């Protein structure tokens, strides 16, 4: 199952019948994102930026301003969001690479022609071998994407979770409350969902699908930020209630270690 995200609507998250706001005031604080707290579990993520594409006789490109903003946001804003959402128990360790080579093909994923694992296979082999990263993200132009999309670890992505992020423009990356960061966290969680959900101690009850927050009484968060961040936080902290029992990820999942470690065991 390939899961596509759409996320530019702002609303409220309801937990246990009450409205709850998850403050995002430190999500743009780069200092908060630069180091991992003692005892936090490190998850390593790689952002591949492909600014140029020449596919089917057509040329596509991202502005250099967006390339710079995407790299900056991925290395500062995303780690700060992860720290906030996980209560400091998890640490998002980013690495980035802006490729000088143009894409030459798209795959019909994400609801339209977008780059996927086969289109960057050489990059994955050279830059993201098995055991190096827990998650790999790509930002690149597309030929008509319906949004971002994500999948859990497979051999095609060298046993890392994989996601395509639909570029929002430089201004989007510069705003820590923009929906692109909801997309990043959602895609990150899709990888966790696929990897951890069947491991001992994590179920029962079943780990909720990160795309199905409304099934558990959640709704989109209120302004100033967009997306389902409170829902994602409760998933990470194993605070989602199912039939009177807590479900989600949390310590039962983290006790199994990281995705990258499992790839080389």
Secondary structure, DSSP 8 states (H G I E B T S, - for coil): --EEE--------EETTEE-----TTTT-HHHHSS--TT-EEEEEEEEEE-EEEETTEEEE--HHHHHHHHHHHHHHHHHHHHHHTTTSEEEEEEEEEESS-B---EEETTEEE--GGGGHHHHHHH--TTT-SEEEEEE--SS--SEEEE---GGGTTSEEEEEE---HHHHH-TTSHHHHHHHHHHHHHHHHHHTTSBTTBSS----TT-GGGGT-----TTS-S-HHHHHHHHTT-EEETTEEESSHHHHHTT--HHHHHT-
